[in-house]
Amino acid sequence: MTADFVALLATWCIATLRSATPLIFATLGETLTQRVGVINLGIEGEMLTGACVGFTVGVATGNPWLGLLAGALAGGALSLLHAGLVLGAGANQIGSGLAVWMIALGGTSFFGRALVGKQVTPLADLGSPLTDGIPFIGTVMAQATMAVPLAILATCFAAWWLAQTRPGLKWKAVGESARIAGENGIRATRVRVTAIVVGGLLAGFGGAVLSVDYTQTWAQEMTKGRGLVAVGLVIVARWKPALVLPVCLLFGLAEVSVLRIQSAGYAFSPHLLGTFPYLVVLVVLVSSHVFARRASAMPADLKAVFA
């Protein structure tokens, strides 16, 4: 392979990873939430809130890590509203999630007006004199930030935790039947509240990564449906954290392809091109439903939400 081809391949790889990173955190959070039998459509609002609060704190402090932390906490705090409505007041999960989303959309649109045009300090890249001269690796490291390895590590940890630890097995037991889990001494409500909040923290963190590190700007509705895409990708990933990474990378690759086509100056409608990543997700989602085995991996209590 020529040096130019290696450099091009590295550029595409890191661009795909960086594009997918915010979505990885959000999808992972929604996966953990649904594993306990709760669906949270408010994840779109939690991402938006995390992006807005994270960008605000990042601009105010000049510290991107504080911005990411603030975004995660904001997403977690908003998820408590969903938990309270669903588990405390017995509200419909779909309706509660939509309400949380609309509250976040209105709040970030109002308070985010002051953030337009502001500049934020992004995370530092991972490049160093030791890696700069290495083909492929040098290019990747020069454009990657800590958000990328954190997303990969979080996915691996969640997969291990659910499959190999006692608390993780309890979460899966609650997702299959909260009633039976309760009869066996598991505090199902506590588990579900914890899962919803963890999902909100990850969604808020993903939103903050989007605004503070990836785009380094704020715009109204900047998540552009990524939260809802995350809900669909959970189904494609068969509710398994280990599959979150590849399915999110598919969306990231589609988004990068659109950006490359636009920058190349091809005469395509930017509005139609903008739908391409979501169309890819839709095709994969339908295909996974058609060709997957009839024995669904969906947690049993989650099926009751759609009954």
KAMOKA-V822301 format. One record per residue. N is the residue number from 1. SS is DSSP state (H for helix, E for strand, C for the rest). Layout:
BEGIN
N;SS + N;SS
END
This chain:
BEGIN
1;C + 2;C + 3;H + 4;H + 5;H + 6;H + 7;H + 8;H + 9;H + 10;H + 11;H + 12;H + 13;H + 14;H + 15;H + 16;H + 17;H + 18;H + 19;H + 20;H + 21;H + 22;H + 23;H + 24;H + 25;H + 26;H + 27;H + 28;H + 29;H + 30;H + 31;H + 32;H + 33;H + 34;H + 35;H + 36;C + 37;C + 38;C + 39;C + 40;C + 41;C + 42;C + 43;H + 44;H + 45;H + 46;H + 47;H + 48;H + 49;H + 50;H + 51;H + 52;H + 53;H + 54;H + 55;H + 56;H + 57;H + 58;H + 59;H + 60;H + 61;H + 62;C + 63;C + 64;H + 65;H + 66;H + 67;H + 68;H + 69;H + 70;H + 71;H + 72;H + 73;H + 74;H + 75;H + 76;H + 77;H + 78;H + 79;H + 80;H + 81;H + 82;H + 83;H + 84;H + 85;H + 86;H + 87;H + 88;H + 89;C + 90;C + 91;C + 92;C + 93;H + 94;H + 95;H + 96;H + 97;H + 98;H + 99;H + 100;H + 101;H + 102;H + 103;H + 104;H + 105;H + 106;H + 107;H + 108;H + 109;H + 110;H + 111;H + 112;H + 113;H + 114;H + 115;H + 116;C + 117;C + 118;C + 119;C + 120;C + 121;C + 122;C + 123;C + 124;C + 125;E + 126;C + 127;C + 128;C + 129;C + 130;C + 131;C + 132;C + 133;C + 134;C + 135;C + 136;C + 137;H + 138;H + 139;H + 140;H + 141;H + 142;H + 143;H + 144;C + 145;E + 146;H + 147;H + 148;H + 149;H + 150;H + 151;H + 152;H + 153;H + 154;H + 155;H + 156;H + 157;H + 158;H + 159;H + 160;H + 161;H + 162;H + 163;H + 164;H + 165;C + 166;H + 167;H + 168;H + 169;H + 170;H + 171;H + 172;H + 173;H + 174;H + 175;H + 176;H + 177;C + 178;H + 179;H + 180;H + 181;H + 182;H + 183;H + 184;C + 185;C + 186;C + 187;C + 188;H + 189;H + 190;H + 191;H + 192;H + 193;H + 194;H + 195;H + 196;H + 197;H + 198;H + 199;H + 200;H + 201;H + 202;H + 203;H + 204;H + 205;H + 206;H + 207;H + 208;H + 209;H + 210;H + 211;H + 212;H + 213;H + 214;H + 215;C + 216;C + 217;C + 218;C + 219;C + 220;C + 221;C + 222;C + 223;C + 224;C + 225;C + 226;H + 227;H + 228;H + 229;H + 230;H + 231;H + 232;H + 233;H + 234;H + 235;H + 236;H + 237;C + 238;C + 239;C + 240;C + 241;H + 242;H + 243;H + 244;H + 245;H + 246;H + 247;H + 248;H + 249;H + 250;H + 251;H + 252;H + 253;H + 254;H + 255;H + 256;H + 257;H + 258;H + 259;H + 260;H + 261;H + 262;H + 263;H + 264;H + 265;C + 266;C + 267;C + 268;C + 269;C + 270;H + 271;H + 272;H + 273;H + 274;H + 275;C + 276;H + 277;H + 278;H + 279;H + 280;H + 281;H + 282;H + 283;H + 284;H + 285;H + 286;H + 287;H + 288;H + 289;H + 290;H + 291;H + 292;C + 293;C + 294;C + 295;C + 296;C + 297;C + 298;C + 299;C + 300;H + 301;H + 302;H + 303;H + 304;H + 305;H + 306;H + 307;C
END
